[in-house]
Amino acid sequence: MTVEELNKIGAEMNRILRLRTSPLGISLFKRKEDIPRGYDVLDIRIPFCSVVGLSRYYELPIAITREVGKGLCVGADMSFGWGELPEGFAQTVTGLFTEKSEGAEKLLSQMMSLENGYEAVGVAPLEMIPNIPSVVQIWCNSLQLSLFVYAKTWHHPGQRLSLSSNGHGGSCYEGLTVPFLEERVNIGIVDMGDRKHGHASDDEMLIGIPISQLEIIYDGILKNQKTRHRIPILYDFENAPMPVPQSVLSRKGPNYR
């Protein structure tokens, strides 16, 4: 798959699924010198979920380096392998994440981390990304999410997609680290950081797709567009009288009396 083909897939997915914002390509760079031309490399310290929000809403390829992004969010630091947990952090989040410190320690111990020394992360709308990313991230509502489930089922009917989440770490973890490390499509919850700093909407969910699986997911979307599992929904109007009779239009419920 070439960059031009990837750009076309991004534009077509956006058009077919009627997404609020374009699909994103998330790229992990071993060295900051590997960031391609076309990215705005930030020199201001903002959390990763803000980087994602900026790229989504302003439609810009944006990159952030370890030096700039480290230390702003423990979740992102853990996800990217940019830092260790602060000493006593489980006790710090007790009463915030969990009721007891033992629960916080268990929650934190279950998180995976990118331990390969990535120095930078790039985020770009798929239809204008200048490189092949590591993961494709889709922000969508539940209807649009179902189209991805149908697309996955089309080619792999024996592989069920499931949602397994503790609610923490949306764009940095469930939409990036998990699909990248486990090489699987992952449905995620948009966490509070994504909402507060990335301006995610109340109705949005998240899906992370390893780049190796994007083409087959895209093909499944195209195939399902020829079935009833498509957007827009083919609502059933066969049994509805057209035009709607005046007797129906004139009905008023108890709130209108």
LINRA-V509656 format. One record per helix or strand of 2 or more residues. SS is the DSSP state (@ for helix, = for strand). FROM is the first residue (numbers start at 1). TO is the last residue. Records with the same first field share a line. If there is no record, write none. Layout:
SS->FROM-TO / FROM-TO
//
This chain:
@->3-17 / 32-34 / 48-58 / 66-69 / 74-80 / 89-93 / 101-109 / 142-155 / 170-182 / 192-196 / 211-224 / 246-249 / 254-256
=->24-29 / 40-41 / 62-65 / 120-125 / 135-140 / 186-188 / 205-210
//
